[in-house]
Amino acid sequence: MLVNRLRANQIKTLPEGKHLDGNGLYLRVVGNSRTWFLRFSFEKKRHDLGLGTLSLADARAKAAEIRQQVAEGKHPLVTRAIENVNRQKQAITAKGLHTTINDIYEAAFRWHMETKKIRSDKWFKDHRSAFKTNVFPFIGDKPLALITRQDVAEVLRPSWGKSTGGCILAGLRACFKYAKKEGLFTGEFPTNWQGCLDLELAPASKSHKVKHQPSCPWKEIPYLYAKAYAQPDSPQKRVALACMLCAPRPGEFVDLRTKDVDTQNRIITLMRTKTSDAIDGNDDPWEIPYPTQMDELFDFTAEYPFGGYLGRAAAVDFLHTHLGVDYSAHGFRASFSTWCAENQKNREIREHALHHKVENEVGASYQRSTLLELRRALLQEWADYVTSKVRPAS
């Protein structure tokens, strides 16, 4: 077999086409372009591997290197792909060595809010405040690529098991996910729980004693509703009454907009709930088939259906300030649940009405209905009971 057929002084004068140098090494000439490729066989299959624009000597050396890989049983195309991936990882790591939490947290928070459909800036302000106190002084200036699970655990430990700890972890996870999306981070997240933070911290549920929200006994709900109903009208009053009627998570009503209320089908659509996870693909909105008593609580002339923007504590502030009770708005969910149990209502419909995840993954894959009309009937019966002590208007 003839090898080294070509000479260096020929390269620039060769006509268009493929020119064999020998042993599978070709020069491809197209116009003024001169590129090399190597034709080789691997496991009885022929492959062409581009070598790019090289000098004759460099092309022969590269071809010899690839032939050696084939002789050793290594596929050159696979080897090249691995090398490309490693180069990309090295480039990302290099970026990560020059990027810190301080650099990206604001953009990461905004991206998280957008993907999660968080409409209020309160999430941003709360997490930024938690970061300023608990994150920035310790790992804010540390390169992302150098932050370890031990670093994250040390930041979390003083507030772990409290709401602040969860706030910090959610913010850190948003930062690392955003960094990966932007090509600033590669590898495993130091914010993962399984096989990572669980090696450093006890589960949050075991780190503090659970304190249940104070709830109104279900037999007293009609009297409390009547007392609240008699108060002067305000957005705070309306949302407190709505929490008694629909038993939602109060925080899920904060971002509600008038456009989220379908008056024709009598449905409230919650775009973001506690069980939503847009980043992981579970981004389905949740529909509440609201009872007829909700009609008088809506003000559709405003952007917000209860007549104005409400903070997360609006309902409970109304209960404490205007009614003088120590109940939480979240506790109305317990009142509704107990009423269902005491009156032998269907457990599955009740749990769906509370938007609880009660099934394992196998069961959920078969049960895909949200039982909307059955929930409608149950919530209407509950609302009729809740409003049973309200004096009819004269």
Disulfide bonds with the S-S distance in Angstrom:
none
